[in-house]
Amino acid sequence: MSSLQQAKDTKTRTFTTILHWKEDVYVAECPEIGTASQGETIEKAMLIYRKQRNYI
């Protein structure tokens, strides 16, 4: 299969991320798939969020 054909077969998904402060941690939520992660920093919350999302 050519790389052009592979590119045409690739599907792109777009997700919403809601990031907010809750008590003493940052929370990153994805309402489309119902997942959430938390971390002491925005970067940590987003890193865990991205890892979760990649398993979907």
C-alpha positions as a Markdown table, in Angstrom:
| # | Residue | x | y | z |
|---|---|---|---|---|
| 1 | Met | 0.0 | 0.0 | 0.0 |
| 2 | Ser | 1.4 | 3.4 | -0.9 |
| 3 | Ser | 2.0 | 6.1 | 1.7 |
| 4 | Leu | -0.6 | 8.2 | 0.0 |
| 5 | Gln | -3.2 | 5.5 | 0.4 |
| 6 | Gln | -2.2 | 5.0 | 4.0 |
| 7 | Ala | -2.7 | 8.7 | 4.6 |
| 8 | Lys | -6.2 | 8.6 | 3.1 |
| 9 | Asp | -7.1 | 5.6 | 5.3 |
| 10 | Thr | -5.9 | 7.4 | 8.5 |
| 11 | Lys | -8.8 | 8.6 | 10.7 |
| 12 | Thr | -8.4 | 11.7 | 12.8 |
| 13 | Arg | -10.3 | 12.2 | 16.0 |
| 14 | Thr | -10.7 | 15.5 | 17.8 |
| 15 | Phe | -11.4 | 15.6 | 21.6 |
| 16 | Thr | -12.3 | 18.4 | 23.9 |
| 17 | Thr | -10.1 | 18.9 | 27.0 |
| 18 | Ile | -11.5 | 20.7 | 30.0 |
| 19 | Leu | -8.7 | 21.7 | 32.5 |
| 20 | His | -9.6 | 23.1 | 35.9 |
| 21 | Trp | -8.3 | 23.4 | 39.5 |
| 22 | Lys | -10.1 | 21.3 | 42.0 |
| 23 | Glu | -9.2 | 21.5 | 45.7 |
| 24 | Asp | -5.4 | 20.9 | 45.5 |
| 25 | Val | -4.8 | 19.4 | 42.0 |
| 26 | Tyr | -5.3 | 20.1 | 38.3 |
| 27 | Val | -8.0 | 18.0 | 36.6 |
| 28 | Ala | -8.1 | 17.3 | 32.9 |
| 29 | Glu | -11.4 | 15.9 | 31.6 |
| 30 | Cys | -12.6 | 14.6 | 28.2 |
| 31 | Pro | -16.4 | 14.7 | 28.1 |
| 32 | Glu | -16.6 | 12.8 | 24.8 |
| 33 | Ile | -15.0 | 9.6 | 26.2 |
| 34 | Gly | -15.7 | 10.2 | 29.9 |
| 35 | Thr | -12.1 | 10.1 | 31.2 |
| 36 | Ala | -10.4 | 12.4 | 33.7 |
| 37 | Ser | -6.9 | 12.6 | 35.1 |
| 38 | Gln | -5.3 | 14.7 | 37.8 |
| 39 | Gly | -1.8 | 16.0 | 38.6 |
| 40 | Glu | 0.0 | 18.5 | 40.9 |
| 41 | Thr | 0.8 | 20.6 | 37.8 |
| 42 | Ile | -1.0 | 21.3 | 34.5 |
| 43 | Glu | 1.8 | 19.4 | 32.7 |
| 44 | Lys | 1.4 | 16.3 | 34.8 |
| 45 | Ala | -2.4 | 16.2 | 34.5 |
| 46 | Met | -2.1 | 16.6 | 30.7 |
| 47 | Leu | 0.6 | 13.9 | 30.4 |
| 48 | Ile | -1.6 | 11.4 | 32.2 |
| 49 | Tyr | -4.6 | 12.5 | 30.2 |
| 50 | Arg | -2.8 | 12.0 | 26.9 |
| 51 | Lys | -1.7 | 8.5 | 27.9 |
| 52 | Gln | -5.3 | 7.5 | 28.8 |
| 53 | Arg | -6.6 | 8.9 | 25.6 |
| 54 | Asn | -4.1 | 6.9 | 23.5 |
| 55 | Tyr | -5.6 | 3.7 | 24.8 |
| 56 | Ile | -9.1 | 4.5 | 23.4 |
